[in-house]
Amino acid sequence: MIKPFYTSCLLALTLLIPNQAKAEPTALQYQQILNDTLSASEPGVSVIISKNGKTVFKGSRGLANLEHNIALTNQSVLRLGSISKQFTAAAIMMLQEQGKLLTSDDIHKYVPSFPTEGNLVTIENLLTHTSGIANYTDDDYLFDKEIQVPTSVDDTLARFAKHPMVFKPGEAMAYSNTGYSLLGKIIEVASGQPYKEFVEQNIFKKLGMTQSSYEGQELVPHRAAGYEQTEQGFINTSYINMDWPYAAGALISTSTDLNIWFSALSSGKLISKASYEKMVSPFKLNDGSFSPYGYGLIIKPFNDYTVIKHTGGINGFLAHARYIPEQKLYVAVLANSNHINPIFINEKLIAKTLGIELPKFKSIDVTEQQLLPVLGDYRINKNTSRSLIYENNVLYSQRTGGNKIKLIPMSKNSFYYPNSNNYLVIEKNSQGKLIMKYFSGLSTTPSEAIKI
């Protein structure tokens, strides 16, 4: 009676197989994806798709400003959040090419007072999030109470220095905004310029990215407002002084400028091909395993392809950009509200471009009693697990250090994420242990975690 319970329930899914017979999508078809996903009267997205160096679609949906009923366009300027990190990483590579630093340098050469508890932390450790330096955005008091206050890079680093390290350098990969703030300071010391000036002069101006900048209090034409969705409706996002996110997330841009950026980065126009390849290579950890995070960019499988990507999230804005080298395909989605999933939209657009069928999900009702066998913690690796939690008649998934995310049952052992192409299937292996198979990025091969 138990065995059928753990049989994979994938009948509700369409196989993720490329369809080579499909014609090239039209602009109307791309726009229809945006129209079907988002409302014209709410915050929305600005999108660009380019292939083989040519723009195949520019589009938008929704409003840049709800109060003035101003539509989003491809000229709308939005916050990038952590997509800023790839600019910071490229700036480091530019300085290395100029002979002003080495990624193998001890960070104390540039920030001697920042504590590392006797450990050697290199610039490369900061770039790859393998330094062991804590992530300041995990400090709830700091993030909730202090980020509205004007600050300087030296003051923020002094504040971040109060957090103890979380592991030895190179032992693991753990996302650290603090590490990228340190990189901003290193850029300033090595170049003799403020981070803001270095990026604007050596990247934005050089590439003709006329609508990109470090966000401050200056007037910015076509700047979109950021929003948060609440039970009572949309509200203006809370204020953040952008000198806190700094080199980890303070840049603003347009979808059009982002396309200029990544075309230049990947083609060798800005940095050498060797430097770019270093940015998009997995990092080898101390135990010989590899982290998918390179220098400001993540390298992951996507269906039958490899994708180079990053997501950004900051007060009132979310963003996702990805590049598929095999197809020379770049897709950027910038959103001005926390209720929008730009990854979901990005995947829909890429699937349409490449002829990949999207999975189709069908929900069913299940009881807590039926779910009990699969609830609990599943180990992904020695530092990370994913938990299945049932609270107030709702099933949630929660990854170590992350928020709880709602799951919708397709069966007693298969579940999908709303507004997403990602899903979980839980089965027994040959030893009788429960295995969580996590399908993401339209992949046909899941990552696996074992029940603890």
Number of C-alpha atoms within 10 A of each C-alpha: 4 6 8 9 16 19 16 17 18 15 11 14 15 12 15 17 15 14 13 9 7 12 10 12 15 13 12 10 13 21 18 13 15 22 14 9 17 18 13 15 15 20 30 30 32 29 31 25 26 20 17 12 15 13 15 17 18 18 19 25 27 24 25 30 22 19 9 8 12 14 19 27 22 19 18 24 27 30 32 28 25 26 26 25 29 24 24 26 26 21 23 27 25 20 17 15 14 11 10 14 21 16 16 11 15 17 22 16 14 19 16 10 12 15 18 19 11 7 14 15 23 20 25 23 24 27 27 29 29 28 29 25 28 23 20 24 17 13 12 10 11 14 14 12 9 14 19 16 12 13 14 11 19 13 12 20 20 14 12 24 18 12 15 14 17 13 16 18 22 22 17 24 21 21 20 22 26 26 26 28 27 26 28 24 21 21 26 17 17 16 17 10 13 14 22 18 14 18 23 17 11 13 22 21 14 12 17 12 19 13 22 24 21 22 20 14 8 7 8 15 10 18 19 25 22 26 26 19 17 10 5 6 8 17 14 16 18 12 12 17 17 21 22 26 24 29 32 29 28 24 25 22 24 28 30 23 22 24 23 17 19 18 21 16 21 19 13 14 13 22 18 16 14 10 20 19 14 14 24 20 18 20 24 18 15 13 9 9 12 15 21 19 26 24 29 24 26 21 21 17 17 17 19 14 12 15 22 22 22 22 22 21 18 20 18 25 28 28 31 26 26 23 24 19 15 9 12 14 22 27 25 29 28 33 32 31 28 22 17 22 20 27 23 18 24 23 21 21 26 19 18 20 19 17 19 22 17 17 16 13 20 13 13 11 9 14 10 15 8 13 17 13 12 21 17 14 20 21 19 17 12 7 11 13 18 21 19 20 20 17 8 6 9 13 19 19 21 16 17 14 12 10 10 15 14 17 20 20 21 23 22 24 20 25 26 22 17 15 13 17 21 17 23 23 23 24 23 17 12 7 6 8 12 19 21 26 19 19 19 18 18 24 19 15 15 16 14 17 20 20 19 12
